[in-house]
Amino acid sequence: MCLSTAYIETGNKGDKMKEVMGDVALLEAEVNGFLLTTLLGEQKFVAGRIKSIDFIQDHSIVFES
């Protein structure tokens, strides 16, 4: 089973990333962002838009604020 880790870009030029949530199993689009849910039901809302999703190597989701 491959779960993802969600990050949001930080810094002036988006050159740094901060982990938002690990073990993300579900990502749902909302009006102003995305609702992330883990297998255990923990939820977190992330405002912004998706910059990239890596399904193969890092299993990561990167958001732009």
matplotlib code that plots the C-alpha trace (Angstrom):
import matplotlib.pyplot as plt

x = [0.0, 1.4, 0.3, 1.5, 3.1, 1.7, 4.0, 3.5, 6.0, 7.4, 10.0, 10.2, 10.8, 9.0, 12.5, 11.6, 8.9, 7.1, 5.4, 1.7, 0.6, 1.9, 0.1, -2.4, -4.9, -7.5, -7.4, -10.7, -11.1, -12.9, -13.8, -10.6, -8.2, -8.1, -9.2, -6.6, -7.5, -5.4, -6.3, -7.2, -9.6, -7.5, -8.3, -6.6, -7.6, -4.9, -5.6, -3.9, -3.4, -1.5, 1.9, 2.9, 2.0, 4.6, 3.0, 6.2, 9.3, 8.5, 4.7, 4.4, 1.8, 3.2, 0.9, 1.5, 0.0]
y = [0.0, 3.4, 6.4, 9.9, 12.7, 16.2, 19.3, 23.0, 25.3, 28.0, 30.7, 33.7, 31.7, 28.5, 27.0, 25.2, 22.7, 22.0, 18.7, 19.2, 15.6, 12.1, 8.9, 10.7, 8.2, 10.5, 14.0, 15.8, 19.1, 21.8, 25.4, 27.0, 24.1, 20.4, 18.1, 15.5, 12.3, 9.6, 5.9, 6.5, 9.3, 12.3, 15.3, 18.5, 21.3, 22.8, 26.1, 26.7, 24.6, 21.5, 22.0, 18.4, 14.8, 12.0, 8.6, 6.6, 7.7, 10.0, 9.4, 13.1, 15.9, 19.4, 22.4, 26.1, 28.6]
z = [0.0, -1.0, 1.0, 0.3, 2.2, 1.7, 1.6, 1.1, -0.4, 1.9, 1.5, -0.8, -3.9, -2.9, -2.4, 0.8, 1.7, 5.0, 5.7, 6.2, 6.7, 6.3, 5.4, 3.2, 1.8, 0.3, -1.3, -2.0, -3.8, -1.9, -2.9, -1.8, -1.4, -0.5, 2.3, 3.2, 5.1, 6.6, 6.8, 10.5, 9.6, 10.6, 8.4, 7.5, 5.1, 2.9, 1.1, -2.2, -5.3, -6.3, -7.8, -8.3, -7.3, -7.4, -7.5, -8.2, -6.2, -3.3, -3.0, -2.4, -3.0, -3.2, -2.7, -3.6, -1.2]

ax = plt.figure().add_subplot(projection="3d")
ax.plot(x, y, z, "-o")
ax.set_aspect("equal")
plt.show()
